[in-house]
Amino acid sequence: MLASKTFFYDLAERAIKTAAQALLAVFVAGVTIMSVDWVDALAITGTAALVSILTSIASAGVGSRDSASLVTQVE
């Protein structure tokens, strides 16, 4: 359910993790903090976070009712 607190916590957690992973992925071999193009790096990070958010919204109600996940929780 899109209006649940749990859903928004899941959505935020996934988006933050995805953004962090995308930003770290910019630093490939030979790229340093001083040589990275920060505009491009932040654009990549923002795009990855947006895709994560849209994926969470698209998966609402598919898995566990109050989760942003596509899989059902196993108890």
C-alpha positions as CSV (number, residue, x, y, z in Angstrom):
1,M,0.0,0.0,0.0
2,L,1.5,3.3,-1.1
3,A,0.3,5.2,1.9
4,S,1.9,3.0,4.6
5,K,4.9,4.2,6.7
6,T,6.7,0.9,6.1
7,F,6.4,1.3,2.3
8,F,8.0,4.8,2.5
9,Y,10.8,3.6,4.8
10,D,11.5,0.7,2.3
11,L,11.4,3.1,-0.6
12,A,13.8,5.6,1.0
13,E,16.2,2.9,2.1
14,R,16.3,1.4,-1.4
15,A,16.8,4.8,-3.1
16,I,19.5,5.9,-0.7
17,K,21.4,2.6,-1.1
18,T,21.1,2.7,-4.9
19,A,22.3,6.4,-5.0
20,A,25.3,5.5,-2.9
21,Q,26.2,2.5,-5.0
22,A,25.8,4.6,-8.2
23,L,28.0,7.3,-6.9
24,L,30.7,4.8,-5.8
25,A,30.5,3.1,-9.2
26,V,31.7,6.4,-10.8
27,F,35.1,5.9,-9.2
28,V,36.5,3.3,-11.5
29,A,40.2,2.6,-12.1
30,G,42.1,5.8,-12.6
31,V,39.3,8.2,-11.5
32,T,40.0,10.1,-8.3
33,I,37.9,12.6,-6.3
34,M,39.9,15.4,-8.0
35,S,39.4,14.1,-11.6
36,V,35.7,13.1,-11.5
37,D,33.2,15.2,-13.3
38,W,30.9,15.9,-10.4
39,V,28.0,17.2,-12.5
40,D,27.9,13.9,-14.4
41,A,28.4,11.9,-11.3
42,L,25.5,13.5,-9.5
43,A,23.3,13.2,-12.6
44,I,24.0,9.5,-12.7
45,T,23.3,9.2,-8.9
46,G,20.0,11.1,-9.3
47,T,18.9,9.0,-12.2
48,A,19.7,5.8,-10.3
49,A,17.8,7.0,-7.3
50,L,14.8,8.0,-9.4
51,V,14.7,4.6,-11.1
52,S,14.8,3.0,-7.7
53,I,11.9,5.1,-6.5
54,L,9.9,4.3,-9.6
55,T,10.6,0.6,-9.3
56,S,9.4,0.6,-5.7
57,I,6.2,2.4,-6.7
58,A,5.6,0.0,-9.6
59,S,6.1,-3.0,-7.2
60,A,3.6,-1.7,-4.6
61,G,1.2,-4.4,-3.7
62,V,2.9,-7.1,-5.7
63,G,4.9,-8.7,-2.9
64,S,4.2,-8.1,0.8
65,R,1.3,-5.6,1.2
66,D,3.2,-2.8,3.0
67,S,6.6,-3.3,1.4
68,A,8.4,-1.8,-1.6
69,S,9.7,-5.3,-2.5
70,L,8.5,-7.6,-5.3
71,V,8.9,-10.7,-3.1
72,T,6.7,-11.9,-0.3
73,Q,8.2,-11.9,3.1
74,V,8.8,-15.4,4.5
75,E,8.0,-15.7,8.2
